[in-house]
Amino acid sequence: MNHPKEGQYITVKSYKHDGSLHRTWRDCMVLKTSDESIIACNDHTLVTESDGRRWVTREPALLYFHKKYWFNIVTMIRPKGISYYSNLASPFVLDEEALKYIDYDLDIKVFPDGKKRLLDVDEYKDHRALMGYSPEIDSILKANVKELVRWINEGKGPFSQAYVDIWYERYCQLTYRRKKH
């Protein structure tokens, strides 16, 4: 698939290692694409869980996906400050249907005060055994946890205030322009 264009909407789908659909986000607006990454944003977006439950996101969220790193980053823009939710996941692929990745359970949440928490360690251990994550995948994910923590500590990329300001402002410009037309 060609790169989606700025302002175009895409669907994001996460899967589990066994190929089962995990979660779907509708209507994520593309803000930037390159050969290696996609930055998007969604706000009050419909999310469908694997069991059919549906809910709507509560706040704007910037989405960062990369073809090299085994994580993606969700920047949640909330009244009480910015929170981050980073999924340890395969690099993304993009086809006519959606942007897709495999979710590997482990997550790092960063709170507005900067505190970090590694989440879902037990779920990762259970799924590693149940779905047969290879030692290679285990090693890749551990290395990417370290890389992700380095990004957080250094305020790199999505973890910088400048990134949040630039890309949220771009989202606001694009949605305002769309409402006027």
MARKOLRO-645753 format. One line per 10 residues: number of its first residue (from 1); their letters; for each residue x, y, z of N, C-alpha, C. Coordinates in nm, 2 decimals. Example, Ala and Ser with C-alpha at 12.3 -4.5 7.8 and 13.67 -1.06 7.14 Angstrom:
<rs>
1 = as = 1.32 -0.57 0.78 1.23 -0.45 0.78 1.32 -0.33 0.78; 1.28 -0.22 0.71 1.37 -0.11 0.71 1.29 0.00 0.79
</rs>
This chain:
<rs>
1 = mnhpkegqyi = 0.08 -0.12 0.00 0.00 0.00 0.00 0.09 0.12 0.00; 0.04 0.23 -0.07 0.11 0.35 -0.07 0.10 0.41 0.07; 0.19 0.51 0.10 0.18 0.58 0.23 0.04 0.65 0.24; -0.03 0.64 0.35 -0.15 0.72 0.36 -0.11 0.87 0.36; -0.20 0.95 0.32 -0.17 1.10 0.31 -0.21 1.17 0.44; -0.15 1.28 0.46 -0.18 1.36 0.58 -0.33 1.39 0.57; -0.40 1.38 0.69 -0.54 1.41 0.69 -0.63 1.29 0.66; -0.57 1.18 0.60 -0.65 1.06 0.57 -0.67 0.98 0.70; -0.78 0.91 0.71 -0.81 0.82 0.82 -0.78 0.68 0.79; -0.72 0.61 0.89 -0.69 0.47 0.88 -0.75 0.40 1.00
11 = tvksykhdgs = -0.76 0.27 0.99 -0.79 0.18 1.10 -0.67 0.12 1.15; -0.66 0.10 1.29 -0.55 0.03 1.35 -0.60 -0.10 1.41; -0.53 -0.21 1.38 -0.57 -0.34 1.44 -0.45 -0.40 1.51; -0.47 -0.44 1.63 -0.37 -0.52 1.70 -0.41 -0.67 1.71; -0.31 -0.75 1.70 -0.33 -0.90 1.70 -0.25 -0.95 1.81; -0.28 -1.08 1.85 -0.20 -1.15 1.94 -0.10 -1.24 1.86; 0.00 -1.30 1.92 0.10 -1.38 1.86 0.04 -1.50 1.78; -0.07 -1.55 1.83 -0.14 -1.66 1.76 -0.22 -1.62 1.64; -0.22 -1.49 1.61 -0.30 -1.44 1.49 -0.44 -1.40 1.52; -0.48 -1.41 1.65 -0.62 -1.37 1.68 -0.62 -1.22 1.69
21 = lhrtwrdcmv = -0.74 -1.16 1.65 -0.76 -1.02 1.66 -0.77 -0.98 1.81; -0.70 -0.87 1.85 -0.70 -0.83 1.98 -0.79 -0.70 2.00; -0.77 -0.60 1.92 -0.84 -0.47 1.94 -0.83 -0.39 1.81; -0.94 -0.32 1.78 -0.94 -0.23 1.66 -0.98 -0.09 1.70; -0.91 0.01 1.64 -0.94 0.15 1.66 -0.98 0.20 1.52; -1.09 0.26 1.51 -1.14 0.32 1.39 -1.10 0.47 1.38; -1.09 0.52 1.26 -1.08 0.66 1.24 -0.96 0.73 1.31; -0.84 0.68 1.28 -0.72 0.75 1.33 -0.66 0.84 1.21; -0.65 0.96 1.24 -0.61 1.06 1.13 -0.46 1.05 1.12; -0.41 1.03 1.00 -0.27 1.03 0.97 -0.21 1.18 0.97
31 = lktsdesiia = -0.11 1.20 1.05 -0.05 1.33 1.05 0.09 1.34 0.98; 0.16 1.22 0.98 0.29 1.22 0.91 0.32 1.07 0.88; 0.37 1.05 0.76 0.42 0.92 0.72 0.56 0.93 0.66; 0.64 0.83 0.69 0.77 0.82 0.62 0.79 0.67 0.59; 0.91 0.64 0.54 0.94 0.50 0.51 0.94 0.41 0.63; 0.97 0.48 0.75 0.99 0.40 0.87 0.88 0.42 0.98; 0.81 0.53 0.97 0.71 0.56 1.08 0.58 0.62 1.03; 0.49 0.61 1.12 0.36 0.68 1.10 0.32 0.75 1.23; 0.28 0.87 1.22 0.22 0.95 1.34 0.08 0.97 1.30; -0.01 0.94 1.40 -0.15 0.96 1.38 -0.21 1.02 1.50
41 = cndhtlvtes = -0.34 1.05 1.50 -0.41 1.10 1.61 -0.56 1.05 1.61; -0.61 1.02 1.72 -0.75 1.00 1.73 -0.81 1.07 1.85; -0.94 1.09 1.85 -1.01 1.15 1.96 -1.15 1.11 1.96; -1.20 1.05 2.07 -1.33 1.00 2.08 -1.35 0.90 1.97; -1.26 0.80 1.96 -1.26 0.70 1.85 -1.32 0.57 1.90; -1.39 0.51 1.82 -1.45 0.38 1.85 -1.35 0.27 1.85; -1.35 0.20 1.97 -1.25 0.08 1.99 -1.34 -0.04 2.00; -1.30 -0.15 1.93 -1.37 -0.27 1.94 -1.28 -0.38 1.99; -1.31 -0.44 2.10 -1.23 -0.55 2.17 -1.26 -0.68 2.09; -1.17 -0.78 2.12 -1.18 -0.91 2.05 -1.31 -0.98 2.09
51 = dgrrwvtrep = -1.37 -0.95 2.20 -1.49 -1.02 2.25 -1.62 -0.94 2.20; -1.59 -0.84 2.12 -1.71 -0.76 2.06 -1.75 -0.64 2.14; -1.69 -0.62 2.26 -1.72 -0.50 2.34 -1.67 -0.38 2.27; -1.75 -0.27 2.28 -1.71 -0.15 2.21 -1.71 -0.03 2.31; -1.62 0.06 2.29 -1.61 0.17 2.38 -1.55 0.29 2.30; -1.55 0.41 2.35 -1.50 0.52 2.28 -1.39 0.59 2.36; -1.28 0.62 2.30 -1.17 0.69 2.37 -1.22 0.82 2.43; -1.16 0.86 2.54 -1.20 0.98 2.61 -1.13 1.11 2.58; -1.01 1.10 2.52 -0.93 1.22 2.50 -0.85 1.20 2.37; -0.80 1.31 2.32 -0.71 1.30 2.20 -0.59 1.22 2.24
61 = allyfhkkyw = -0.54 1.14 2.14 -0.42 1.06 2.16 -0.34 1.06 2.03; -0.21 1.09 2.05 -0.12 1.08 1.94 -0.07 0.94 1.94; -0.05 0.89 1.82 -0.01 0.75 1.80 0.12 0.75 1.72; 0.22 0.67 1.77 0.35 0.66 1.70 0.38 0.52 1.67; 0.40 0.48 1.55 0.43 0.35 1.50 0.56 0.35 1.42; 0.64 0.24 1.44 0.77 0.24 1.37 0.79 0.10 1.31; 0.86 0.10 1.20 0.89 -0.03 1.13 1.02 -0.10 1.18; 1.09 -0.03 1.27 1.22 -0.09 1.32 1.20 -0.13 1.47; 1.14 -0.05 1.55 1.13 -0.07 1.69 1.01 -0.16 1.72; 1.03 -0.24 1.83 0.92 -0.33 1.87 0.84 -0.27 1.98
71 = fnivtmirpk = 0.79 -0.15 1.96 0.70 -0.08 2.05 0.63 0.02 1.97; 0.51 0.06 2.02 0.44 0.18 1.97 0.40 0.26 2.09; 0.37 0.39 2.07 0.36 0.48 2.18 0.23 0.56 2.16; 0.14 0.56 2.26 0.02 0.64 2.26 0.04 0.75 2.36; 0.02 0.87 2.31 0.04 0.99 2.40 -0.10 1.05 2.42; -0.15 1.03 2.55 -0.28 1.07 2.58 -0.28 1.22 2.64; -0.35 1.31 2.57 -0.35 1.45 2.61 -0.48 1.47 2.70; -0.45 1.48 2.83 -0.56 1.49 2.93 -0.55 1.62 3.00; -0.66 1.67 3.06 -0.66 1.80 3.13 -0.56 1.80 3.24; -0.53 1.69 3.31 -0.44 1.69 3.42 -0.30 1.66 3.38
81 = gisyysnlas = -0.27 1.66 3.25 -0.14 1.64 3.20 -0.13 1.52 3.10; -0.01 1.51 3.04 0.01 1.41 2.94 0.05 1.27 3.00; -0.02 1.17 2.96 0.02 1.03 3.00 0.06 0.96 2.87; 0.15 0.86 2.89 0.19 0.78 2.78 0.16 0.63 2.81; 0.12 0.56 2.71 0.10 0.42 2.72 0.17 0.35 2.60; 0.28 0.28 2.63 0.36 0.22 2.53 0.34 0.07 2.53; 0.31 0.02 2.41 0.29 -0.12 2.39 0.41 -0.19 2.34; 0.46 -0.29 2.40 0.57 -0.37 2.34 0.50 -0.46 2.23; 0.54 -0.44 2.11 0.46 -0.49 1.99 0.56 -0.50 1.87; 0.52 -0.59 1.78 0.59 -0.60 1.66 0.60 -0.47 1.58
91 = pfvldeealk = 0.70 -0.45 1.49 0.69 -0.33 1.40 0.56 -0.35 1.32; 0.51 -0.23 1.28 0.38 -0.23 1.21 0.39 -0.28 1.06; 0.28 -0.32 1.01 0.27 -0.34 0.86 0.14 -0.27 0.82; 0.14 -0.23 0.70 0.02 -0.15 0.65 -0.03 -0.21 0.52; -0.16 -0.24 0.52 -0.22 -0.29 0.39 -0.34 -0.21 0.37; -0.42 -0.25 0.27 -0.54 -0.18 0.23 -0.64 -0.17 0.34; -0.64 -0.27 0.43 -0.74 -0.27 0.54 -0.70 -0.19 0.66; -0.58 -0.19 0.70 -0.54 -0.13 0.83 -0.39 -0.12 0.85; -0.35 -0.05 0.95 -0.22 -0.06 1.01 -0.23 -0.17 1.11; -0.13 -0.26 1.11 -0.15 -0.38 1.19 -0.02 -0.41 1.26
101 = yidydldikv = -0.03 -0.47 1.39 0.09 -0.51 1.46 0.05 -0.62 1.56; 0.15 -0.69 1.61 0.12 -0.79 1.71 0.15 -0.73 1.85; 0.06 -0.74 1.94 0.07 -0.69 2.07 0.13 -0.80 2.16; 0.25 -0.77 2.22 0.32 -0.87 2.31 0.30 -0.84 2.46; 0.18 -0.79 2.49 0.13 -0.79 2.63 0.20 -0.68 2.72; 0.33 -0.68 2.72 0.40 -0.58 2.81 0.37 -0.44 2.77; 0.35 -0.35 2.87 0.32 -0.21 2.84 0.40 -0.13 2.95; 0.44 -0.01 2.91 0.50 0.08 3.00 0.41 0.21 3.00; 0.36 0.24 3.12 0.28 0.36 3.14 0.36 0.47 3.20; 0.35 0.59 3.15 0.42 0.70 3.21 0.31 0.80 3.25
111 = fpdgkkrlld = 0.31 0.84 3.38 0.21 0.92 3.43 0.25 1.07 3.41; 0.16 1.16 3.43 0.19 1.31 3.41 0.31 1.35 3.50; 0.33 1.29 3.62 0.44 1.33 3.71 0.57 1.27 3.67; 0.57 1.19 3.56 0.69 1.13 3.51 0.72 0.99 3.56; 0.64 0.94 3.66 0.66 0.80 3.71 0.63 0.70 3.60; 0.71 0.59 3.60 0.69 0.49 3.50 0.64 0.36 3.57; 0.56 0.28 3.50 0.52 0.15 3.55 0.52 0.05 3.44; 0.59 -0.06 3.46 0.58 -0.17 3.37 0.46 -0.26 3.40; 0.37 -0.27 3.30 0.24 -0.34 3.32 0.24 -0.48 3.25; 0.15 -0.56 3.31 0.11 -0.69 3.24 0.22 -0.79 3.23
121 = vdeykdhral = 0.31 -0.79 3.33 0.42 -0.89 3.33 0.37 -1.03 3.34; 0.27 -1.05 3.43 0.21 -1.18 3.44 0.14 -1.23 3.31; 0.07 -1.14 3.25 0.00 -1.17 3.12 0.11 -1.21 3.02; 0.22 -1.14 3.01 0.33 -1.17 2.92 0.38 -1.31 2.95; 0.41 -1.34 3.07 0.46 -1.48 3.11 0.36 -1.59 3.06; 0.23 -1.56 3.09 0.12 -1.66 3.06 0.12 -1.68 2.90; 0.11 -1.57 2.83 0.10 -1.58 2.68 0.23 -1.63 2.62; 0.34 -1.60 2.68 0.47 -1.65 2.63 0.46 -1.81 2.63; 0.41 -1.86 2.74 0.40 -2.01 2.75 0.29 -2.06 2.66; 0.17 -2.00 2.67 0.05 -2.04 2.59 0.07 -2.04 2.44
131 = mgyspeidsi = 0.13 -1.92 2.39 0.14 -1.90 2.25 0.28 -1.93 2.19; 0.37 -1.98 2.28 0.50 -2.02 2.23 0.59 -1.91 2.18; 0.60 -1.80 2.25 0.70 -1.69 2.21 0.83 -1.76 2.21; 0.91 -1.74 2.10 1.04 -1.79 2.09 1.14 -1.72 2.18; 1.25 -1.79 2.21 1.36 -1.72 2.29 1.40 -1.59 2.21; 1.40 -1.59 2.08 1.44 -1.48 2.00 1.35 -1.36 2.02; 1.22 -1.39 2.02 1.12 -1.28 2.04 1.13 -1.23 2.19; 1.15 -1.32 2.28 1.17 -1.28 2.42 1.29 -1.18 2.43; 1.40 -1.22 2.37 1.52 -1.13 2.37 1.50 -1.00 2.30; 1.43 -1.00 2.19 1.40 -0.87 2.12 1.32 -0.78 2.20
141 = lkanvkelvr = 1.21 -0.84 2.27 1.12 -0.76 2.35 1.20 -0.70 2.47; 1.28 -0.78 2.54 1.36 -0.73 2.65 1.45 -0.61 2.61; 1.51 -0.63 2.49 1.60 -0.52 2.44 1.52 -0.40 2.41; 1.40 -0.41 2.36 1.31 -0.30 2.33 1.25 -0.23 2.45; 1.23 -0.31 2.56 1.19 -0.24 2.68 1.30 -0.15 2.73; 1.43 -0.19 2.72 1.54 -0.10 2.76 1.55 0.02 2.67; 1.53 0.00 2.54 1.53 0.11 2.44 1.42 0.21 2.47; 1.30 0.16 2.50 1.19 0.24 2.53 1.21 0.32 2.66; 1.26 0.26 2.76 1.29 0.33 2.88 1.40 0.44 2.86; 1.49 0.41 2.77 1.59 0.51 2.74 1.52 0.63 2.67
151 = winegkgpfs = 1.43 0.61 2.58 1.36 0.72 2.51 1.28 0.80 2.62; 1.22 0.73 2.71 1.14 0.80 2.81 1.23 0.89 2.90; 1.34 0.83 2.94 1.43 0.90 3.03 1.50 1.02 2.96; 1.52 1.01 2.83 1.58 1.12 2.75 1.48 1.21 2.69; 1.35 1.19 2.71 1.25 1.27 2.65 1.26 1.27 2.50; 1.29 1.15 2.44 1.31 1.14 2.30 1.18 1.12 2.22; 1.17 1.18 2.10 1.06 1.16 2.01 0.93 1.19 2.08; 0.83 1.09 2.08 0.70 1.12 2.14 0.70 1.16 2.29; 0.81 1.14 2.36 0.82 1.18 2.50 0.87 1.32 2.52; 0.88 1.40 2.41 0.92 1.54 2.42 0.80 1.63 2.41
161 = qayvdiwyer = 0.80 1.73 2.49 0.69 1.83 2.48 0.68 1.89 2.34; 0.79 1.91 2.28 0.79 1.97 2.15 0.71 1.88 2.05; 0.73 1.75 2.05 0.66 1.66 1.97 0.51 1.67 1.99; 0.47 1.67 2.12 0.33 1.67 2.15 0.27 1.80 2.10; 0.34 1.91 2.12 0.29 2.04 2.08 0.27 2.05 1.93; 0.37 2.01 1.85 0.37 2.01 1.71 0.26 1.93 1.65; 0.26 1.80 1.69 0.16 1.71 1.63 0.02 1.72 1.67; 0.00 1.77 1.80 -0.14 1.79 1.84 -0.19 1.92 1.77; -0.11 2.02 1.76 -0.14 2.14 1.68 -0.18 2.11 1.54; -0.10 2.02 1.48 -0.13 1.98 1.34 -0.26 1.91 1.33
171 = ycqltyrrkk = -0.29 1.82 1.42 -0.42 1.76 1.43 -0.53 1.86 1.44; -0.52 1.96 1.53 -0.62 2.06 1.54 -0.64 2.14 1.42; -0.53 2.17 1.35 -0.54 2.25 1.22 -0.62 2.17 1.12; -0.59 2.04 1.11 -0.65 1.96 1.00 -0.80 1.93 1.04; -0.83 1.92 1.16 -0.98 1.89 1.20 -1.05 2.02 1.18; -0.99 2.14 1.21 -1.06 2.27 1.20 -1.09 2.29 1.05; -0.99 2.27 0.97 -1.00 2.29 0.82 -1.11 2.20 0.77; -1.12 2.08 0.82 -1.22 1.98 0.77 -1.36 2.03 0.81; -1.37 2.08 0.93 -1.50 2.13 0.98 -1.55 2.25 0.90; -1.46 2.34 0.85 -1.50 2.45 0.78 -1.55 2.42 0.64
181 = h = -1.50 2.31 0.58 -1.54 2.27 0.45 -1.66 2.19 0.44
</rs>
